[in-house]
């Protein structure tokens, strides 16, 4: 899982970060809004930057939020699953 290619943000999805560290995604094709918590924002920014892999994102989450690496990996996987299910990302 850690070495699998990351998806990329769908070209029709706009991201806005809110002052409290959360974020909002707008899918221009569906006109639906989606909210991201602080973890989701870190994952989304990593996808935009095409930064590393799941393990690299999990390592950043682990350090930033002071959680165990296994917890961070599960969180990254959960965010990616949600983004895929809602059509917010495409295959990398």
C-alpha positions in Angstrom: 0.0 0.0 0.0 2.8 2.5 0.9 4.4 2.2 -2.5 1.2 2.2 -4.6 0.9 5.3 -6.9 -1.1 8.1 -5.4 -4.2 9.3 -7.2 -4.2 12.9 -8.4 -6.8 15.6 -7.8 -9.6 15.5 -10.4 -9.1 18.5 -12.7 -12.7 19.7 -12.1 -12.2 19.9 -8.3 -11.3 23.2 -6.6 -9.8 23.3 -3.1 -10.0 26.1 -0.5 -8.3 26.0 2.8 -10.1 27.6 5.7 -8.4 29.6 8.5 -9.1 26.8 11.1 -7.0 24.3 9.1 -10.0 22.5 7.5 -10.8 22.7 3.8 -13.6 22.6 1.2 -13.6 20.9 -2.1 -16.0 21.8 -4.9 -16.5 19.4 -7.7 -17.4 21.6 -10.7 -19.1 18.8 -12.7 -21.4 17.6 -9.9 -21.7 21.0 -8.1 -21.3 19.2 -4.7 -19.2 20.6 -1.9 -17.1 18.3 0.3 -15.4 19.2 3.6 -12.0 18.1 4.7 -10.8 18.0 8.3 -7.1 18.9 9.0 -6.0 15.4 8.1 -7.8 15.6 4.8 -6.2 18.9 4.0 -2.7 17.5 4.6 -3.6 14.5 2.3 -5.1 16.8 -0.4 -2.1 19.1 -0.4 0.2 16.1 -0.8 -1.8 14.9 -3.7 -1.7 18.3 -5.3 2.1 18.4 -4.9 2.4 14.8 -6.0 4.5 14.4 -2.9 5.7 10.9 -2.2 3.5 8.0 -1.4 1.1 6.9 1.4 3.9 6.2 3.8 5.4 9.7 3.2 2.0 11.3 3.9 1.5 9.1 6.9 4.9 10.1 8.3 4.0 13.8 7.9 0.6 13.2 9.7 2.3 11.2 12.4 4.7 14.1 13.1 2.2 16.9 12.7 -0.6 15.4 14.7 1.5 13.3 17.1 -0.2 10.0 16.3 1.3 6.5 15.8 2.5 5.7 12.3 0.0 2.9 12.0 -2.9 5.2 12.9 -1.6 7.8 10.4 -1.5 5.2 7.6 -5.0 4.1 8.3 -6.1 7.7 8.3 -4.5 8.4 4.9 -6.0 5.2 3.5 -9.5 6.3 4.8 -9.2 9.8 3.3 -8.0 8.3 -0.1 -10.9 5.9 -0.1 -13.4 8.7 0.5 -11.9 10.9 -2.2 -12.0 8.0 -4.7 -15.6 7.1 -3.7 -16.8 10.7 -4.3 -14.9 11.0 -7.6 -12.6 13.8 -6.3 -9.4 12.1 -7.5 -8.3 10.3 -10.6 -5.7 7.6 -11.1 -2.1 8.9 -11.0 
